[in-house]
Amino acid sequence: MAVKLQPVQVLYCPVCSMPAEYCEFSPDFEKCKPWLIKNVPDLYPQLVKEAAEKTAEQLDGLTVGGENAGAKGEGSSSEPKKEDEVKRLPGGKVKKKEKPEVVVEKIVRNKRKCVTIIKGLDMFGIKLSEASKKLGKKFASGASVVKGPTEKEQIDVQGDIMYDIVEFITDTWKNVPESAIYFIEDGKKVSASG
């Protein structure tokens, strides 16, 4: 006799609403972890192991009395700061914290027309809309704020103003040091100060 096939039962996470085996790719993976450990420990054995180690550390901290408990408490309070600095992407890859820098790049289109792209001014607390107006006035050209390929906003200025821009940026915005400005030349990042 032929075996009657049954539909596959898929267990969905109530936090991110994805199948449990895809929770690690969810932006809410940290929130999903307690549910995953409780309901599907066989899918993520590493999470169960980490949870057991944390529980053991917490129990050690509670059982040790006096000065050692205070030292443990101080040590554990510095650990979350390290985790804040290093953000983890799905899959466990480490995302490095971006240092503030301005990147200037020139793109040639139609063999003679240039567009100068300025990225990273917003990292210094500069409003890009105001910056684009100032750049447009200074260089008498069109300047606009657009989303770049990485979904971050950047300023596109018509014309080749690549080497005039450094002096203008450092004079207009005093909190942007010349050492934080870089050019993209032949696909390589070159410091503007050097």
C-alpha positions as CSV (number, residue, x, y, z in Angstrom):
1,M,0.0,0.0,0.0
2,A,1.1,3.5,-0.7
3,V,2.1,5.7,2.2
4,K,-0.1,8.8,2.5
5,L,2.0,11.8,2.9
6,Q,1.3,14.3,5.6
7,P,1.9,18.1,5.3
8,V,5.0,19.4,7.0
9,Q,4.3,21.1,10.3
10,V,6.2,24.4,10.4
11,L,6.8,26.1,13.7
12,Y,6.6,29.9,13.5
13,C,8.3,32.2,15.9
14,P,5.7,34.5,17.6
15,V,8.3,37.3,17.9
16,C,9.5,37.8,14.3
17,S,6.8,35.6,12.6
18,M,9.4,33.7,10.6
19,P,9.9,29.9,10.7
20,A,12.1,29.0,13.7
21,E,15.0,27.9,11.5
22,Y,15.2,31.4,9.9
23,C,15.0,33.5,13.1
24,E,18.8,34.1,13.0
25,F,18.2,36.2,9.9
26,S,15.6,38.3,11.5
27,P,16.4,41.8,12.8
28,D,14.8,40.8,16.1
29,F,17.0,37.8,16.7
30,E,18.0,38.9,20.2
31,K,14.3,39.1,21.2
32,C,13.7,35.7,19.6
33,K,16.4,33.9,21.6
34,P,14.4,33.2,24.8
35,W,11.5,31.6,22.8
36,L,14.0,29.6,20.6
37,I,15.8,28.2,23.7
38,K,12.5,27.2,25.3
39,N,10.7,25.8,22.3
40,V,13.3,24.5,19.8
41,P,16.6,23.9,21.6
42,D,17.7,21.3,19.0
43,L,17.8,24.0,16.2
44,Y,20.2,26.3,18.0
45,P,22.4,24.2,20.4
46,Q,24.9,27.1,20.6
47,L,22.2,29.4,22.1
48,V,21.3,26.8,24.7
49,K,25.0,26.4,25.6
50,E,25.4,30.2,25.9
51,A,22.3,30.5,28.1
52,A,23.5,27.7,30.4
53,E,26.9,29.5,30.7
54,K,25.2,32.8,31.5
55,T,23.0,31.1,34.2
56,A,26.1,29.5,35.7
57,E,27.9,32.9,35.8
58,Q,24.9,34.5,37.4
59,L,24.7,31.8,40.0
60,D,28.5,32.1,40.7
61,G,28.0,35.9,41.2
62,L,25.2,35.3,43.7
63,T,26.9,32.6,45.8
64,V,30.2,34.6,46.2
65,G,29.9,37.1,49.0
66,G,31.7,40.2,50.3
67,E,34.3,41.9,48.1
68,N,34.3,39.3,45.4
69,A,30.6,39.9,44.7
70,G,31.4,43.6,44.2
71,A,34.3,42.9,41.9
72,K,32.1,40.5,39.9
73,G,29.4,43.2,39.7
74,E,31.9,45.7,38.4
75,G,33.3,43.3,35.8
76,S,29.8,42.3,34.5
77,S,28.8,46.0,34.2
78,S,31.7,46.6,31.8
79,E,30.8,43.6,29.6
80,P,27.6,45.1,28.1
81,K,29.6,48.2,27.0
82,K,31.8,46.0,24.9
83,E,28.7,44.4,23.4
84,D,27.3,47.8,22.5
85,E,30.5,48.7,20.7
86,V,30.6,45.5,18.6
87,K,27.3,44.9,16.9
88,R,26.6,41.5,15.4
89,L,25.0,40.9,12.1
90,P,22.8,37.9,11.3
91,G,25.0,34.8,11.0
92,G,27.3,36.0,13.8
93,K,29.5,38.4,11.7
94,V,30.8,41.4,13.6
95,K,29.9,44.8,12.4
96,K,32.6,47.4,13.2
97,K,31.6,50.7,14.5
98,E,32.0,53.4,11.8
99,K,34.4,56.2,12.6
100,P,33.2,59.6,11.3
101,E,34.8,60.5,8.0
102,V,33.9,62.4,4.9
103,V,34.4,60.7,1.5
104,V,34.6,62.7,-1.7
105,E,34.3,60.9,-5.0
106,K,34.1,62.2,-8.6
107,I,32.1,60.4,-11.2
108,V,32.4,61.2,-14.9
109,R,29.4,60.7,-17.0
110,N,28.9,61.3,-20.8
111,K,32.7,61.5,-21.1
112,R,32.9,65.2,-20.0
113,K,30.3,66.0,-17.4
114,C,31.3,65.4,-13.7
115,V,29.3,64.8,-10.5
116,T,31.1,65.1,-7.2
117,I,29.7,62.9,-4.4
118,I,30.2,63.8,-0.8
119,K,29.4,61.1,1.8
120,G,29.6,61.2,5.6
121,L,28.9,64.9,6.5
122,D,25.9,63.7,8.6
123,M,28.3,61.8,10.9
124,F,29.5,65.1,12.1
125,G,26.0,66.3,13.0
126,I,25.6,68.4,9.8
127,K,22.2,68.6,8.2
128,L,22.7,67.5,4.6
129,S,19.9,69.7,3.2
130,E,21.6,72.8,4.6
131,A,25.0,71.6,3.5
132,S,23.8,71.0,-0.1
133,K,22.4,74.6,-0.3
134,K,25.7,76.0,0.9
135,L,27.6,73.9,-1.6
136,G,25.3,74.9,-4.4
137,K,25.7,78.6,-3.6
138,K,29.5,78.4,-3.2
139,F,30.2,76.5,-6.4
140,A,27.3,78.0,-8.4
141,S,26.0,74.6,-9.4
142,G,23.2,72.1,-8.7
143,A,23.5,70.3,-5.4
144,S,21.1,67.8,-4.0
145,V,20.7,65.2,-1.3
146,V,20.1,61.7,-2.7
147,K,20.2,58.1,-1.4
148,G,23.3,56.3,-2.4
149,P,23.6,52.6,-3.3
150,T,24.0,51.7,0.4
151,E,20.8,53.5,1.3
152,K,22.7,56.2,3.1
153,E,22.1,59.8,2.1
154,Q,24.8,61.7,0.2
155,I,25.2,65.0,-1.5
156,D,25.6,65.1,-5.3
157,V,27.1,68.3,-6.7
158,Q,27.3,68.9,-10.4
159,G,30.8,69.7,-11.7
160,D,34.4,68.8,-10.7
161,I,34.9,70.5,-7.3
162,M,36.8,67.6,-5.8
163,Y,39.9,69.5,-4.7
164,D,38.2,72.8,-3.8
165,I,35.8,71.0,-1.5
166,V,38.3,70.2,1.3
167,E,39.0,73.9,2.1
168,F,35.3,74.8,1.9
169,I,34.3,71.9,4.3
170,T,37.0,72.7,6.9
171,D,36.2,76.5,6.8
172,T,32.5,76.1,6.9
173,W,32.2,73.3,9.5
174,K,34.9,73.7,12.1
175,N,34.1,70.3,13.7
176,V,35.2,68.4,10.5
177,P,39.0,68.0,10.7
178,E,41.0,67.8,7.4
179,S,42.3,64.4,8.6
180,A,38.8,63.0,8.4
181,I,38.3,63.8,4.7
182,Y,39.2,61.2,2.1
183,F,39.1,61.1,-1.7
184,I,38.3,58.0,-3.8
185,E,40.9,58.0,-6.6
186,D,41.2,55.0,-9.0
187,G,39.1,52.9,-6.6
188,K,41.4,53.6,-3.6
189,K,40.7,55.7,-0.5
190,V,43.3,58.5,-0.2
191,S,43.5,61.0,2.7
192,A,43.0,64.6,1.7
193,S,45.5,65.9,4.2
194,G,48.4,63.8,3.0
